[in-house]
Amino acid sequence: MTNVRHLRALQAFDAAATRSNLSKAAEDLGVTHGAVSRQIKQLEQYLDVSLLRRLPGGVELTDAGARLHLATQQAFAVLEQGIGATKRPRKRRSIKISLSSSLAIKWLVPKLQDFRERHPGISVYLDTDDQLIDFADSDVDVALRYGSNKESELFSERLVSERLLVVAAPSLVPEGLMAPASITKLPLLHDQFHPHWDTWAKAAGLLEPDVQSRSSAFPDSAVLIAAAIDGQGAILVRNILVADDIEAGRLVCLSDICIEQERSLHFVCREGDQQSPPISVLRSWLTETCSQL
């Protein structure tokens, strides 16, 4: 560590390199434009190399600056992670989970009683927001996300693969399983994130064009499922969201034809937290619960 000096200057340089602008870097750091400029000049003098080119609209990195910026990005990311881990109580007995409202209402909440009975000392709080979480600046411990790629610098584990099913209320289709051509004659519904009736019709071998154009959209899956249970139409929906309704007889599958999804439900948390209690306990319980789907 004897060769690592001028930490403030490195911070000023990192902000300027990230923003490509000294004034914006100053705003981020809560200092003046002049202070950032002086810190970077001091760093350049110490290293005896030019790091930034000053341009009329901002700054750009030299080759040496690009190499140093790669190092500062990694270093400050590790520092932020370490500070965050230190600030979070290591013996906490509560977990805050971020997930969509549909996943909370139709899947997790009905199952939480089982978790509470097994682990009465752990409190669970839900944040029904499916926006990307900045774990470095959030009190969220775990996010349940529907996706395909590992989120950068986070622990991400697939919980279950998903598929879209065609279901409806028994009051609408007492006979249950139907021929694909008969299904498309029913009122068709979908949520705005899964407008796949044309894809399903193609998989079913139907030549009927523009099935999707006759389908009515709903704002989210929970509202869509409520409409289906009410008998308003047949829906294409994620299997995880209707498993309980099918088991309870509120909905029935109309076809064996389903659409396999490339995306899956993932468990996401800060790297390292997956091994710490009580997050490890929650992770194991979720894995077990998902294995029953």
N, C-alpha and C positions, 0 to 999 in steps of 0.2 A: 504493500500500500504506500511505500515511501515515494513512488513515482506518480501517485494520483494526487494532484493538487488542483487548486482553482475550481472547487466544486460549484460555486455560484456561477463562475464563468462558463463552465460546462453546461449548467442548467440554462443559462441565457442562450448559449449557442444552440442547444437542442431545441428550444422553443422557436428560435429564429429559423432554424433549418426546417422544422416541421411546418411552420406557417409561411415560410418564404417571404417574411415581412418583419422588419424590426419593430414597427409600431404595434402590430398585432401580438408579437411576442411579448412586448412590454405590457400590454393589456392583460395577457394571460398570467403574467408573473406579478402584476400589481406594482410595477415600477415604471420609471420614465423611459422614453425612447433613448435618451442619452445614456442612461445607466446600462441598458442592454448593449448599446454600441461600444461603450468603454470596456465592458466585461469581455466582449468578443475580441476587441483589439488587444486587450491584455493577454487573452488566451493565445492569440496568433503570435504575439511577441514571445511568449513563453515557449511555444512549440516551434517558433521560427518557420512558420508556413502560413500561407493564405488559405483561409477556410471558406470565405464567402466572397462573391463578387457583388458589389453594390450596383443595382440597376435603378432606373427611374421609377419603376413600379414596385420595387422590392429587392430581394436578394436571391442569388442562386448559389448552389454549392460548387466548389471546386472539386477536383478528384480527391484531394486530401480531406476536404470537408465531408464528402460523401462517405468516405471510409470511417471518419470519426463519428458521423451521425448514426451510422449503423450500430456502432458500439454504444453510443449514449442512449439510443432507443432501447436497446436490450438491457443496459444497466439500470436505467430509471424504471423500466417495467418491473424488473426484479425487486428494486427498492420499494416500489408501490405495493407489490404483492406482499413483501415481507412486513411492511408497515401495517397493511390491512389485516394480515394474519395476527399480528401482535395486538392490534386494537380490539379484535373480536375476542370475546371471552372464550377461552379454550374449554371451560367446563359448563358451557351453556346447556340448558335443558329445553331449549325451544328451537323451532325451525320455521323459517319463513319461506314459503314456496310460491314462486311465480308461475302462473299457468293461465290459459285462456278460460273465460267464463264458461264456455261450453264444456270443456274438459272437466272443470270443477263441478258443474251442476250434474252432468250426465254420467260421470265416472268416479271421480275421486271422492267427493263429499259422501256419497252413499256408502263408501267403503272405509271411511276414516274411523268409524266406531270400532271396527276390528283392530285398527292400529292402536287406538287409545286403550282398548282392553288388554292388548298384548304389552303395551309400553305406556303405562299410566303416568310415568314421570316425565314424559316428553310432550310439550305443548306444540301444536301445529297451527300456524297462521297462514292464511291464503291471500295472495295478491293476484287478483284476476286481471292480469295485464299480459298480453302475449307479445309486447314489444321487446326488442333485444335489450338485455340487461347489461349495464356497465357494472360488473361485479366489483371493480375497483372503487366505485363511488355509490354503493348501494347496500342496504341492510338485508337484501335477499340472500338466502343461503343456497337455495336450489331452484332451478328453473326446469319445467317440463315443456319441451319444445318439439314441435312437429317439423322435422327437417330431414336433410340428407347428408349434410357435411358437418364435420367436427368444427366447432367454433374455436377460433384462434386462441391459444394459450389458456384454454379451459379444459377441464375434464368433461368428456361427453361420452355417454354409453347408450347404445340402443336398448330400449326396454322391450319393444314389440314391433313387429312389422304390421302394417295395416292394409286393409282392402275396403273398397266401397261396395256396400250391399244394396240391393233393391228391397225395400220393406214398405209395409203399409199396415193400417189398422185392420183387425179382423172384421170390423163393421163395414169396411169398404170392400174387402175381398174375403168373404167367408171360406172360399175354397182353398186358400193358401197358394201353393205353387201354381203358376200360370204359364202359358206359352208366351214367349217374348212379344209376339205380335199383339197379343191381348193386353199385355202390360202397357204398351205404348199408346193404347186407346184410353187408358185411365188418365185422370188429371195428374200431371207430372210436376214435381217440385224439386228444387235443389237449393243449396246455399251458395253464396257468391264466391266461395273459395273452391268449390268442386262442381263446376258446370260441365259434367261429363256424360250427359245422356246420349250424345252422338257416339261417343267412344263405347259406351255400353251397348248401344244398338248394333254397332259394327261387330263387336265381340259376339253378339248373339246371332250374327248372320243375317240381320235384317237389311233390306235394300232401301228402306224408307229414309228419305233424306230429311235433314233439318229437324230431327226429333227435339233437339235442344231448344229450338225457337218456340216450341209449344210449352216449354217448362217455365214455371213461375219461380222467381228468385226470392230467397229470404236472407235477412242480414247476417244470421249466424246459425250454427248447427243446432243449438238448443231450441231456438224458435222454430226452426224447420221440423225438428222432431216433435215438438208440441203440436204443430199443424198436422203432422201425419197421424199422431195418436188421436187427434180430433176427427180423423176421417176425411181430411181435405184432399188427400192425394197420395200417390206413391212417391217415395223419395230415394235418392242415392245418398248414402251416408256412410261415414267411417264406422267400421264394425265395433270399435272400442266404445263408441258413444251410444250404441243401441243394444249392447249385450244384455244389460239388465232388463230393458223393456221387452226384448224377445223372450227372455227367460220367464218374465212375469206375465207374458201373454198379451201385453199391450200392443205389440207389433209382431208381424209374421214376415218371414222371408218369402218373396214371391218368385225367386229364381235362384238356381245354383250358379248362375253366371255372375261373376263379380269382377271388379277391376283391382288388380294388385297395384299398390302404390309404391313408387320409388322412394318416397319419404317415409320415415318411421317416427315413432315417439321416442324422444331421447331424454335422458337424465343428464342435466348439466349443472356443474358447480365449479368453484375455484379449484385449480389443480392442487391436490393434496388433501382437500377437505373431504373427499370421498372416503378416506380412511379414518376420519375422526368421528367419534360419537358425538351427537346422536345421528349425524348424517349417514353414517355407515349403516345404522339400524334402519333408517328410512329407505335407503337404497336397496337393502336386502328384502324388505317388505314389499316394495314396489316391484322388484324382480319376480318375487313369488306370486304376487297378485296378477301380474301380466302373463305369467306362464299358464294361468288358468283360462285365458281367453281362447 
